[in-house]
Amino acid sequence: MQIIDTLIHARWIAPVEPANKVYTDHAVAIHEGRIVEILPSAEANRRYSSELSHQLDTHLLIPGLVNAHTHAAMSLFRGLADDLPLMEWLEAHVWPAERRWVGEEFVRDGSQLAIAEMIRGGTTCFNDMYFFPGETARVASEAGIRATTGLIVIDFPSVWAGNAEEYLAKGIEVHDQYRNDPLVHTSFAPHAPYTVSPEVLEKIGVLAEELDIPIHMHVHETADEIGRSVDAHGVRPLARLKALGLLSPRLLAVHMTQLLDSEMAELADCGAHVVHCPESNLKLATGFCPANGLLAAGVNLAIGTDGAASNNDLDMLGEMRTSALLAKGVSGEASALPAARVLEMATLGGANALGLGDNIGSLLPNKAADLVAVDLSRLETQPVYDPVSQLLYAASRNQVSDVWIAGRHVLKGRMLTTLDEIELRERVSRWQTRINEA
């Protein structure tokens, strides 16, 4: 009998790989943070002796969710300026608030709030874009969650950096600081084609190749963005990025609500990834990402929540449901984005977009033990005919009972094990008071 660290028995396991597969009454054997094997529970009990054993008789076990686009620290601005168009929201409310409040303490506390929310909702990896990325990286590493921290670049000065050169230099320092951290990775995060100059974007392309990291960017978010690009440059933003050499498998293009068929084909040909953020797009009325068309064209799709200031939550299960329902409504096809496909987008799709698909995103031997247990025993999710459909169309994030990241039990019976919830609530309350009284 082989001795291992952990054995998790579950009523159902949806491994994502192989696709459309659900194991019944199986167990996941885990040792030193990695998956050893998935096998029938009875056989697992004969084969393995474990220090820890979990019996989840009413649960669905899935890979950890990958939130492929966040502005984590903006959780402290949740609900600050709702029901406004994107540019008014940004220019009249968000950017002034950032100029007044954003600093190391704000990013540290806001990122902790976001991480707590994400873990409690089954997210085990997030891809962030915000100022003071080193603070977000530090908080993520301490909390035991995976993060790809965006090395943000924007043409105008901020409390983080005064110009593009300083943004890049400070970003590379963060990359070097965390290059050996097992949980933290980095990406370049130029804000958008309309806020970063062509010369800087071209330099980012070169640096991304040298450092072998992704490029995470808002692209084709609004019709106004397209119109301004055509008026100023004679071409659409995607064409500008192509001319600068940025259309490649490194690119995570976020939002993409304004796409031509030819552009979808081009994205597939170059291997770029699209991050679908349906709830933020709906709330800001920026349009619909043609998710079904992109998948049909062969583009890898991931799912992101965007920041809590524009969503207003970091609920990946909710985002998955909205992705499926919106795709059906927009395409007029009830079969568009079936449940298993959306689960794949929210796990392996995000992992592949971040270059982490060999390590996370599905439950296979030798992959990291990033797992989420969802209790389907509640009346609201009974009866269960198809556990993956039930997860997508009926379950809520409040049914996430347990989360493991690299085999570490970071959510245990709905209780956070790496963050102090009481102390975090107190710090968030202090921020609310400060911002309200300003």
C-alpha positions in Angstrom: 0.0 0.0 0.0 1.4 3.4 -1.1 1.5 6.2 1.5 0.3 9.6 0.2 -0.6 12.9 1.7 -4.3 13.2 0.8 -7.2 11.1 -0.6 -10.4 12.9 -1.7 -13.4 10.8 -2.3 -16.3 12.4 -4.2 -19.7 11.5 -5.5 -18.8 13.0 -8.9 -15.5 14.2 -10.5 -15.4 16.2 -13.7 -11.8 16.2 -14.7 -12.2 18.4 -17.9 -9.6 16.1 -19.5 -10.8 13.9 -21.0 -13.6 16.2 -22.2 -17.3 15.5 -21.3 -16.3 12.9 -18.8 -17.7 12.5 -15.3 -16.4 9.9 -12.9 -18.9 8.6 -10.3 -17.7 7.4 -6.8 -14.1 8.0 -7.5 -11.2 9.4 -5.6 -8.2 11.8 -6.2 -4.9 10.7 -4.8 -2.6 13.6 -4.0 1.0 13.7 -2.9 3.3 16.6 -2.4 0.9 19.0 -4.0 0.3 17.0 -7.2 -2.3 14.5 -8.5 -1.1 11.0 -8.4 -4.1 9.2 -9.8 -7.9 9.3 -10.2 -9.5 5.9 -9.6 -12.6 4.3 -8.1 -13.0 4.9 -4.4 -12.9 1.2 -3.4 -9.7 0.7 -5.4 -8.2 3.8 -3.9 -8.8 2.6 -0.4 -6.9 -0.7 -1.3 -4.1 1.0 -3.0 -3.3 4.1 -0.9 -2.9 4.9 2.7 -3.3 8.7 3.3 -2.5 11.1 6.1 -5.7 13.0 5.3 -8.9 11.6 3.8 -12.0 13.5 2.8 -15.4 11.9 2.1 -17.5 14.1 -0.1 -20.6 12.0 -0.7 -22.8 14.8 -2.1 -20.2 16.8 -4.0 -18.9 17.5 -7.5 -15.1 17.8 -7.6 -13.8 20.1 -10.4 -10.5 21.6 -11.4 -9.8 25.0 -9.8 -11.4 27.9 -11.7 -9.1 30.3 -13.5 -10.3 33.9 -13.4 -8.5 35.2 -16.5 -9.1 38.9 -16.1 -9.3 40.9 -12.8 -8.4 44.2 -11.3 -8.2 42.7 -7.8 -7.5 45.7 -5.7 -10.5 47.5 -7.2 -12.7 45.4 -4.9 -12.5 48.4 -2.6 -14.4 50.4 -5.2 -17.2 47.9 -5.4 -20.4 49.8 -6.1 -18.7 53.2 -6.1 -20.1 54.4 -9.5 -22.7 52.1 -10.9 -25.1 52.4 -13.9 -22.8 54.6 -16.1 -21.3 54.2 -19.6 -17.7 52.9 -19.7 -15.9 56.2 -20.6 -17.9 58.3 -18.1 -17.4 55.6 -15.5 -13.7 55.6 -16.1 -13.0 59.3 -16.7 -15.3 60.9 -14.2 -15.3 58.4 -11.4 -12.8 55.5 -11.5 -9.6 57.4 -12.6 -10.2 60.3 -10.1 -10.8 57.8 -7.3 -7.6 55.9 -8.2 -5.6 59.1 -8.2 -6.8 59.9 -4.7 -6.7 56.5 -3.0 -4.5 54.0 -4.8 -1.2 53.2 -3.1 0.5 50.1 -1.6 -1.9 49.8 1.3 -4.9 50.1 -0.9 -3.7 47.5 -3.3 -2.7 45.1 -0.5 -6.1 45.4 1.3 -8.1 45.4 -1.9 -6.2 42.4 -3.3 -6.7 40.4 0.0 -10.5 41.2 -0.2 -10.6 39.9 -3.8 -8.6 36.8 -3.1 -10.8 35.9 -0.1 -13.9 36.3 -2.4 -12.3 34.3 -5.2 -11.2 31.4 -3.0 -14.7 31.2 -1.5 -16.1 31.0 -5.0 -13.8 28.3 -6.2 -11.1 30.4 -8.1 -7.6 29.0 -7.6 -5.8 31.2 -10.1 -6.4 34.7 -11.3 -4.8 36.9 -14.0 -4.6 40.5 -12.7 -3.9 44.0 -14.1 -3.4 46.8 -11.7 -0.9 49.3 -10.1 1.6 48.1 -7.5 1.6 44.5 -9.0 4.3 43.5 -6.5 1.8 44.0 -3.6 -0.8 41.8 -5.4 1.9 39.2 -6.0 3.0 39.2 -2.4 -0.6 38.9 -1.0 -1.4 36.1 -3.5 1.7 34.1 -2.5 1.0 34.5 1.2 -2.7 33.5 0.7 -1.6 30.4 -1.3 -3.5 31.3 -4.5 -2.0 31.2 -7.9 -1.7 34.6 -9.7 -0.4 35.9 -12.9 0.4 39.5 -11.9 0.1 42.0 -14.7 3.0 44.4 -15.2 0.8 47.3 -16.0 1.8 49.9 -18.6 -0.1 53.0 -19.5 0.9 56.3 -21.1 -0.2 58.6 -18.4 1.5 59.0 -15.0 0.1 57.4 -11.8 1.1 56.9 -8.3 2.9 53.7 -9.4 5.0 55.2 -12.3 5.5 58.5 -14.1 6.1 57.3 -17.7 6.2 54.2 -19.9 9.9 53.6 -19.2 9.3 53.6 -15.4 6.3 51.3 -15.7 8.4 48.8 -17.7 11.4 49.1 -15.4 9.3 48.6 -12.2 7.4 45.8 -13.9 10.6 43.9 -14.8 11.7 44.3 -11.1 8.5 42.6 -10.0 9.0 39.8 -12.6 12.5 39.2 -11.3 11.4 39.2 -7.7 8.8 36.5 -8.3 10.3 34.5 -11.1 11.0 31.5 -8.8 7.7 31.7 -6.8 5.8 28.4 -7.3 2.4 30.3 -7.3 3.1 33.6 -8.9 3.7 34.3 -12.6 3.8 37.6 -14.5 2.5 39.0 -17.7 2.9 42.4 -19.4 -0.4 44.3 -19.0 -0.6 47.3 -21.4 -4.0 48.8 -20.6 -5.3 49.1 -24.1 -4.3 50.2 -27.7 -5.8 53.7 -27.1 -3.8 54.3 -23.8 -0.4 52.9 -24.8 1.7 54.3 -27.7 2.7 52.1 -30.6 6.4 52.5 -29.7 5.8 51.2 -26.2 3.6 48.3 -27.4 6.3 47.3 -29.8 8.9 47.3 -27.0 6.5 45.2 -24.9 6.3 42.6 -27.7 10.1 42.3 -27.7 10.4 42.1 -23.9 7.6 39.5 -23.7 9.6 37.3 -26.0 12.7 37.8 -24.0 11.1 37.0 -20.7 8.7 34.4 -22.2 5.6 35.8 -20.6 2.1 36.6 -21.9 0.6 40.0 -22.9 -2.7 40.8 -21.2 -4.7 43.7 -22.7 -8.1 45.2 -23.2 -8.9 45.1 -26.9 -12.0 45.9 -29.0 -14.0 46.6 -25.8 -16.4 49.2 -27.3 -17.7 50.5 -30.6 -16.3 53.9 -29.7 -12.8 52.4 -29.4 -13.1 51.0 -32.9 -14.3 54.3 -34.3 -11.6 56.4 -32.7 -8.9 54.0 -34.0 -10.3 54.2 -37.5 -10.5 58.0 -37.4 -7.0 58.4 -36.0 -5.1 55.6 -37.7 -7.2 54.4 -40.6 -7.4 50.8 -39.2 -9.2 48.9 -36.4 -7.2 48.2 -33.1 -6.6 44.6 -33.9 -4.9 45.6 -37.2 -2.7 48.0 -35.3 -1.6 45.2 -33.0 -0.9 42.9 -35.9 1.3 45.6 -37.5 3.2 45.9 -34.2 3.8 42.1 -34.0 1.5 41.5 -31.0 -0.9 39.0 -32.6 0.6 35.8 -31.3 -0.1 33.0 -28.8 1.2 35.4 -26.1 -1.8 37.7 -26.4 -4.7 37.6 -24.1 -7.2 39.9 -25.7 -9.9 40.9 -23.1 -13.5 41.7 -23.9 -13.5 41.6 -27.7 -17.1 42.7 -28.1 -16.6 44.2 -31.6 -15.3 41.5 -34.0 -15.6 40.8 -37.7 -15.6 37.2 -39.0 -12.2 37.9 -40.6 -10.8 39.0 -37.3 -12.0 35.9 -35.6 -10.3 33.8 -38.2 -7.1 35.9 -37.8 -7.1 35.3 -34.1 -7.4 31.6 -34.6 -4.6 31.6 -37.2 -2.2 33.4 -34.9 -3.1 31.4 -31.8 -4.1 34.4 -29.7 -6.5 33.9 -26.8 -9.7 35.8 -25.9 -10.9 36.4 -22.4 -14.7 36.7 -22.2 -16.1 39.0 -19.5 -19.8 38.9 -20.2 -21.2 40.5 -17.0 -18.9 43.5 -17.1 -19.7 44.0 -20.7 -23.4 43.8 -20.0 -23.3 46.2 -17.1 -21.3 48.8 -19.0 -23.4 48.1 -22.2 -20.2 47.7 -24.3 -21.5 44.9 -26.5 -21.4 41.1 -26.8 -18.3 39.0 -27.3 -19.2 36.5 -30.0 -18.0 33.5 -27.9 -19.7 30.8 -30.0 -18.3 32.2 -33.2 -14.8 32.4 -31.7 -14.9 28.8 -30.6 -16.2 27.8 -34.0 -13.3 29.6 -35.6 -10.9 27.7 -33.3 -9.9 30.4 -30.8 -9.1 29.4 -27.3 -11.6 31.2 -24.9 -11.1 31.9 -21.2 -13.5 33.6 -18.8 -12.9 36.5 -16.5 -14.9 38.6 -14.1 -13.2 41.9 -14.7 -12.9 44.0 -11.5 -15.5 44.2 -8.8 -16.0 47.9 -9.6 -17.6 47.1 -12.9 -19.2 43.7 -12.3 -19.7 43.9 -9.2 -18.5 40.5 -8.0 -15.7 38.0 -8.7 -18.1 35.1 -9.0 -16.8 32.7 -11.6 -19.8 30.3 -11.3 -22.1 33.2 -12.1 -19.9 34.3 -15.0 -20.0 30.8 -16.4 -23.8 30.8 -16.3 -24.0 34.2 -17.9 -21.5 33.1 -20.6 -23.6 30.1 -21.5 -27.0 31.9 -21.5 -25.7 34.9 -23.4 -24.1 32.8 -26.1 -27.5 31.1 -26.6 -29.4 34.3 -26.8 -26.9 36.1 -29.1 -26.5 33.2 -31.5 -30.1 32.0 -31.4 -28.9 28.5 -30.8 -29.9 26.7 -27.7 -26.9 24.3 -28.1 -24.4 27.1 -28.1 -21.8 26.8 -25.3 -23.0 23.7 -23.5 -22.2 23.3 -19.8 -19.1 21.1 -20.2 -17.7 23.5 -22.8 -18.1 26.4 -20.4 -16.5 24.5 -17.6 -13.5 23.9 -19.9 -13.3 27.6 -20.7 -13.3 28.5 -17.0 -10.5 26.0 -16.2 -8.3 24.7 -19.0 -9.1 27.5 -21.3 -7.8 30.1 -18.8 -4.8 27.9 -17.9 -3.8 27.5 -21.6 -4.2 31.3 -22.2 -1.8 31.9 -19.3 0.7 29.3 -20.5 -0.1 27.1 -17.5 -2.0 24.4 -19.1 0.6 21.8 -18.5 0.3 22.3 -14.8 -3.3 23.3 -14.0 -6.8 23.5 -15.6 -7.7 19.8 -15.5 -7.4 16.8 -13.2 -4.7 14.6 -14.6 -1.9 12.7 -13.0 1.2 14.9 -12.4 -0.8 18.1 -12.6 -1.0 20.4 -9.6 -3.7 19.5 -7.1 -5.9 22.5 -7.6 -9.4 21.3 -6.8 -12.8 22.6 -5.9 -15.6 20.8 -4.1 -19.2 21.9 -4.8 -22.0 20.5 -2.6 -25.0 19.6 -4.8 -27.1 18.3 -1.9 -29.0 21.5 -1.3 -32.7 21.6 -2.3 -31.8 24.2 -4.9 -29.7 21.7 -6.8 -31.9 18.6 -6.4 -32.4 16.3 -8.2 -29.1 15.8 -9.9 -29.3 14.2 -13.4 -26.2 15.8 -14.8 -23.8 17.2 -12.2 -22.0 19.5 -14.7 -25.2 21.0 -16.0 -26.4 21.4 -12.4 -23.1 23.2 -11.5 -23.6 25.6 -14.4 -27.3 26.3 -14.4 -28.4 25.8 -10.7 -25.5 25.9 -8.2 -24.2 29.1 -6.5 -20.7 29.9 -5.3 -22.1 29.5 -1.7 -22.1 25.8 -2.4 -18.3 25.7 -2.8 -17.4 24.0 0.4 -13.7 23.2 0.0 -10.8 24.4 -2.1 -7.3 23.0 -2.5 -4.4 24.8 -4.2 -1.2 22.7 -4.8 -2.7 20.3 -2.3 -3.1 22.9 0.4 -6.6 23.1 1.9 -7.2 26.9 1.6 -11.0 26.7 2.1 -12.2 24.1 4.6 -16.0 23.8 5.1 -16.5 27.4 3.8 -13.8 28.7 6.2 -10.7 30.4 4.9 -7.5 28.9 6.3 -4.9 31.3 5.0 -6.6 34.7 5.5 -8.1 36.2 8.7 -11.6 37.1 7.7 -12.4 39.2 10.8 -9.3 41.3 10.5 -9.9 41.7 6.7 -13.5 42.9 7.4 -12.1 45.5 9.8 -9.6 46.9 7.2 -12.2 47.0 4.5 -14.6 48.9 6.8 -11.9 51.5 7.5 -11.5 52.0 3.7 -15.2 52.4 3.3 -15.3 55.1 6.0 -12.4 56.9 4.5 -13.8 56.9 0.9 -17.3 57.8 2.1 -16.1 60.8 4.1 -13.9 62.2 1.4 
